[in-house]
Amino acid sequence: MTHRSLFASVLVLFALALPVAASAQHGGRIEVPEVPGNLIIPEGNVPFLQTRAYGTQNYICLPSATGVAWKLFGPQATLYPPSSPLQAATHFLSMNPEEPGIARPTWQDSRDGSAVWGRVVQPSTDPNYVAPGAIPWLKLERAGAVEGSIGGGLLSATTFIHRINTEGGIAPATGCSTTAQLGAIALVPYATDYFFYRAGNGQ
């Protein structure tokens, strides 16, 4: 295959991929599942991006009031739009530029590089929604944001984030019970849906 035909093929694949990626970025086609009452997003905010995340919740064994215990030190996950193999964003812990010295959960768009940092407003462990053995559902608010290095601002427009439909991710029941285990690390697989909201009228 010549360089010219290879380049043309890449352009075609890119063009085909764009509608798939874009379909999850516009609020009119996103339907958010029912959530517990304390996780309802305030009026005036509409969903604009729906993703499914796969990764790990990461824990470290540290001293506690009762001896030692697992402490969450951040997530690591990749986010995908519904029914698409294209990566939409990454999720990790990083320092929030709007709160010097404070690390927050971070979501960074894989296309334009924009990012948002989240602060938990409310969690829910309501068994009518949260599966056994799964981490809580969350409502988070924007704690910081930056535009991407190429000038894009998809995620920097975020006002709220939902973490719902969680699977796995809870701290292990073993591996952190004695001081000899201090510093041990557990990377626990999890999956969840993240819905991103921005200010809007829903039209």
TORKOL-4160 file (C-alpha; in steps of 0.2 Angstrom, whole numbers, padded with zeros to 4 digits, m for minus):
203
<pt num="1" X="0000" Y="0000" Z="0000"/>
<pt num="2" X="0007" Y="0017" Z="m0005"/>
<pt num="3" X="0009" Y="0031" Z="0008"/>
<pt num="4" X="m0005" Y="0041" Z="m0001"/>
<pt num="5" X="m0018" Y="0026" Z="0000"/>
<pt num="6" X="m0013" Y="0023" Z="0018"/>
<pt num="7" X="m0016" Y="0041" Z="0022"/>
<pt num="8" X="m0033" Y="0041" Z="0013"/>
<pt num="9" X="m0038" Y="0025" Z="0023"/>
<pt num="10" X="m0034" Y="0034" Z="0039"/>
<pt num="11" X="m0045" Y="0049" Z="0034"/>
<pt num="12" X="m0059" Y="0038" Z="0030"/>
<pt num="13" X="m0058" Y="0029" Z="0047"/>
<pt num="14" X="m0057" Y="0045" Z="0056"/>
<pt num="15" X="m0072" Y="0052" Z="0047"/>
<pt num="16" X="m0082" Y="0036" Z="0051"/>
<pt num="17" X="m0077" Y="0037" Z="0069"/>
<pt num="18" X="m0082" Y="0055" Z="0072"/>
<pt num="19" X="m0101" Y="0053" Z="0072"/>
<pt num="20" X="m0099" Y="0039" Z="0084"/>
<pt num="21" X="m0089" Y="0050" Z="0096"/>
<pt num="22" X="m0100" Y="0065" Z="0094"/>
<pt num="23" X="m0116" Y="0056" Z="0097"/>
<pt num="24" X="m0112" Y="0055" Z="0115"/>
<pt num="25" X="m0108" Y="0073" Z="0117"/>
<pt num="26" X="m0125" Y="0081" Z="0114"/>
<pt num="27" X="m0138" Y="0081" Z="0128"/>
<pt num="28" X="m0153" Y="0079" Z="0117"/>
<pt num="29" X="m0150" Y="0060" Z="0115"/>
<pt num="30" X="m0144" Y="0056" Z="0132"/>
<pt num="31" X="m0156" Y="0047" Z="0144"/>
<pt num="32" X="m0150" Y="0047" Z="0162"/>
<pt num="33" X="m0156" Y="0032" Z="0172"/>
<pt num="34" X="m0166" Y="0035" Z="0188"/>
<pt num="35" X="m0155" Y="0039" Z="0203"/>
<pt num="36" X="m0157" Y="0040" Z="0222"/>
<pt num="37" X="m0166" Y="0057" Z="0227"/>
<pt num="38" X="m0150" Y="0064" Z="0235"/>
<pt num="39" X="m0140" Y="0062" Z="0218"/>
<pt num="40" X="m0152" Y="0072" Z="0208"/>
<pt num="41" X="m0143" Y="0085" Z="0198"/>
<pt num="42" X="m0150" Y="0103" Z="0200"/>
<pt num="43" X="m0161" Y="0111" Z="0187"/>
<pt num="44" X="m0152" Y="0121" Z="0174"/>
<pt num="45" X="m0139" Y="0107" Z="0170"/>
<pt num="46" X="m0141" Y="0095" Z="0156"/>
<pt num="47" X="m0131" Y="0079" Z="0151"/>
<pt num="48" X="m0119" Y="0081" Z="0137"/>
<pt num="49" X="m0108" Y="0066" Z="0138"/>
<pt num="50" X="m0111" Y="0048" Z="0143"/>
<pt num="51" X="m0097" Y="0036" Z="0145"/>
<pt num="52" X="m0093" Y="0018" Z="0152"/>
<pt num="53" X="m0077" Y="0017" Z="0162"/>
<pt num="54" X="m0066" Y="0002" Z="0165"/>
<pt num="55" X="m0051" Y="0002" Z="0177"/>
<pt num="56" X="m0046" Y="0001" Z="0195"/>
<pt num="57" X="m0049" Y="0009" Z="0212"/>
<pt num="58" X="m0033" Y="0010" Z="0220"/>
<pt num="59" X="m0030" Y="0007" Z="0239"/>
<pt num="60" X="m0015" Y="0008" Z="0250"/>
<pt num="61" X="m0013" Y="0001" Z="0268"/>
<pt num="62" X="m0010" Y="0015" Z="0280"/>
<pt num="63" X="m0012" Y="0017" Z="0299"/>
<pt num="64" X="m0029" Y="0021" Z="0306"/>
<pt num="65" X="m0038" Y="0025" Z="0322"/>
<pt num="66" X="m0040" Y="0006" Z="0325"/>
<pt num="67" X="m0024" Y="0000" Z="0318"/>
<pt num="68" X="m0022" Y="m0001" Z="0300"/>
<pt num="69" X="m0034" Y="0000" Z="0285"/>
<pt num="70" X="m0036" Y="0002" Z="0267"/>
<pt num="71" X="m0036" Y="0020" Z="0261"/>
<pt num="72" X="m0042" Y="0025" Z="0243"/>
<pt num="73" X="m0028" Y="0035" Z="0234"/>
<pt num="74" X="m0036" Y="0037" Z="0217"/>
<pt num="75" X="m0044" Y="0029" Z="0202"/>
<pt num="76" X="m0036" Y="0024" Z="0185"/>
<pt num="77" X="m0048" Y="0021" Z="0171"/>
<pt num="78" X="m0052" Y="0023" Z="0153"/>
<pt num="79" X="m0069" Y="0030" Z="0147"/>
<pt num="80" X="m0078" Y="0025" Z="0131"/>
<pt num="81" X="m0094" Y="0031" Z="0123"/>
<pt num="82" X="m0109" Y="0019" Z="0122"/>
<pt num="83" X="m0107" Y="0005" Z="0110"/>
<pt num="84" X="m0090" Y="0012" Z="0104"/>
<pt num="85" X="m0072" Y="0006" Z="0105"/>
<pt num="86" X="m0065" Y="0024" Z="0104"/>
<pt num="87" X="m0057" Y="0030" Z="0120"/>
<pt num="88" X="m0067" Y="0046" Z="0125"/>
<pt num="89" X="m0057" Y="0051" Z="0141"/>
<pt num="90" X="m0046" Y="0045" Z="0155"/>
<pt num="91" X="m0049" Y="0046" Z="0174"/>
<pt num="92" X="m0036" Y="0048" Z="0187"/>
<pt num="93" X="m0030" Y="0057" Z="0203"/>
<pt num="94" X="m0021" Y="0074" Z="0200"/>
<pt num="95" X="m0018" Y="0091" Z="0208"/>
<pt num="96" X="m0032" Y="0103" Z="0205"/>
<pt num="97" X="m0025" Y="0119" Z="0198"/>
<pt num="98" X="m0039" Y="0129" Z="0206"/>
<pt num="99" X="m0036" Y="0122" Z="0223"/>
<pt num="100" X="m0017" Y="0123" Z="0226"/>
<pt num="101" X="m0011" Y="0108" Z="0235"/>
<pt num="102" X="m0027" Y="0098" Z="0234"/>
<pt num="103" X="m0028" Y="0082" Z="0223"/>
<pt num="104" X="m0045" Y="0078" Z="0216"/>
<pt num="105" X="m0052" Y="0065" Z="0204"/>
<pt num="106" X="m0049" Y="0070" Z="0186"/>
<pt num="107" X="m0057" Y="0067" Z="0169"/>
<pt num="108" X="m0047" Y="0072" Z="0154"/>
<pt num="109" X="m0054" Y="0072" Z="0136"/>
<pt num="110" X="m0044" Y="0061" Z="0125"/>
<pt num="111" X="m0047" Y="0072" Z="0109"/>
<pt num="112" X="m0045" Y="0090" Z="0114"/>
<pt num="113" X="m0036" Y="0088" Z="0131"/>
<pt num="114" X="m0048" Y="0098" Z="0141"/>
<pt num="115" X="m0050" Y="0092" Z="0159"/>
<pt num="116" X="m0062" Y="0093" Z="0174"/>
<pt num="117" X="m0059" Y="0090" Z="0193"/>
<pt num="118" X="m0073" Y="0084" Z="0203"/>
<pt num="119" X="m0078" Y="0086" Z="0222"/>
<pt num="120" X="m0090" Y="0074" Z="0229"/>
<pt num="121" X="m0107" Y="0082" Z="0234"/>
<pt num="122" X="m0117" Y="0066" Z="0239"/>
<pt num="123" X="m0113" Y="0048" Z="0239"/>
<pt num="124" X="m0127" Y="0034" Z="0239"/>
<pt num="125" X="m0126" Y="0016" Z="0245"/>
<pt num="126" X="m0145" Y="0014" Z="0243"/>
<pt num="127" X="m0147" Y="m0005" Z="0240"/>
<pt num="128" X="m0161" Y="m0001" Z="0228"/>
<pt num="129" X="m0148" Y="0006" Z="0216"/>
<pt num="130" X="m0131" Y="0000" Z="0221"/>
<pt num="131" X="m0126" Y="m0018" Z="0218"/>
<pt num="132" X="m0119" Y="m0028" Z="0232"/>
<pt num="133" X="m0100" Y="m0027" Z="0232"/>
<pt num="134" X="m0100" Y="m0011" Z="0222"/>
<pt num="135" X="m0093" Y="0006" Z="0226"/>
<pt num="136" X="m0106" Y="0020" Z="0230"/>
<pt num="137" X="m0115" Y="0030" Z="0217"/>
<pt num="138" X="m0109" Y="0048" Z="0217"/>
<pt num="139" X="m0115" Y="0066" Z="0213"/>
<pt num="140" X="m0099" Y="0077" Z="0210"/>
<pt num="141" X="m0098" Y="0095" Z="0206"/>
<pt num="142" X="m0085" Y="0104" Z="0196"/>
<pt num="143" X="m0070" Y="0109" Z="0208"/>
<pt num="144" X="m0059" Y="0115" Z="0193"/>
<pt num="145" X="m0056" Y="0114" Z="0175"/>
<pt num="146" X="m0044" Y="0118" Z="0161"/>
<pt num="147" X="m0046" Y="0119" Z="0142"/>
<pt num="148" X="m0036" Y="0108" Z="0131"/>
<pt num="149" X="m0018" Y="0111" Z="0124"/>
<pt num="150" X="m0026" Y="0113" Z="0107"/>
<pt num="151" X="m0039" Y="0125" Z="0113"/>
<pt num="152" X="m0054" Y="0113" Z="0115"/>
<pt num="153" X="m0065" Y="0114" Z="0130"/>
<pt num="154" X="m0077" Y="0099" Z="0130"/>
<pt num="155" X="m0074" Y="0094" Z="0148"/>
<pt num="156" X="m0070" Y="0111" Z="0154"/>
<pt num="157" X="m0089" Y="0115" Z="0152"/>
<pt num="158" X="m0094" Y="0102" Z="0165"/>
<pt num="159" X="m0104" Y="0108" Z="0180"/>
<pt num="160" X="m0109" Y="0091" Z="0188"/>
<pt num="161" X="m0104" Y="0072" Z="0186"/>
<pt num="162" X="m0114" Y="0057" Z="0190"/>
<pt num="163" X="m0105" Y="0040" Z="0194"/>
<pt num="164" X="m0119" Y="0027" Z="0193"/>
<pt num="165" X="m0121" Y="0009" Z="0188"/>
<pt num="166" X="m0105" Y="0004" Z="0198"/>
<pt num="167" X="m0098" Y="m0013" Z="0198"/>
<pt num="168" X="m0084" Y="m0019" Z="0210"/>
<pt num="169" X="m0070" Y="m0007" Z="0216"/>
<pt num="170" X="m0073" Y="m0009" Z="0235"/>
<pt num="171" X="m0057" Y="m0011" Z="0246"/>
<pt num="172" X="m0052" Y="m0029" Z="0249"/>
<pt num="173" X="m0057" Y="m0038" Z="0265"/>
<pt num="174" X="m0039" Y="m0045" Z="0267"/>
<pt num="175" X="m0022" Y="m0039" Z="0265"/>
<pt num="176" X="m0021" Y="m0025" Z="0277"/>
<pt num="177" X="m0023" Y="m0031" Z="0295"/>
<pt num="178" X="m0006" Y="m0029" Z="0303"/>
<pt num="179" X="0008" Y="m0016" Z="0303"/>
<pt num="180" X="0019" Y="m0028" Z="0293"/>
<pt num="181" X="0007" Y="m0024" Z="0279"/>
<pt num="182" X="0008" Y="m0005" Z="0279"/>
<pt num="183" X="0012" Y="0001" Z="0262"/>
<pt num="184" X="0003" Y="m0013" Z="0253"/>
<pt num="185" X="m0006" Y="m0008" Z="0237"/>
<pt num="186" X="m0022" Y="m0016" Z="0230"/>
<pt num="187" X="m0028" Y="m0011" Z="0213"/>
<pt num="188" X="m0046" Y="m0017" Z="0213"/>
<pt num="189" X="m0055" Y="m0018" Z="0196"/>
<pt num="190" X="m0071" Y="m0008" Z="0193"/>
<pt num="191" X="m0083" Y="m0002" Z="0180"/>
<pt num="192" X="m0096" Y="0012" Z="0180"/>
<pt num="193" X="m0105" Y="0025" Z="0170"/>
<pt num="194" X="m0100" Y="0043" Z="0171"/>
<pt num="195" X="m0113" Y="0056" Z="0165"/>
<pt num="196" X="m0106" Y="0074" Z="0162"/>
<pt num="197" X="m0117" Y="0089" Z="0164"/>
<pt num="198" X="m0116" Y="0107" Z="0159"/>
<pt num="199" X="m0127" Y="0123" Z="0161"/>
<pt num="200" X="m0141" Y="0123" Z="0148"/>
<pt num="201" X="m0160" Y="0123" Z="0146"/>
<pt num="202" X="m0162" Y="0105" Z="0140"/>
<pt num="203" X="m0167" Y="0111" Z="0122"/>
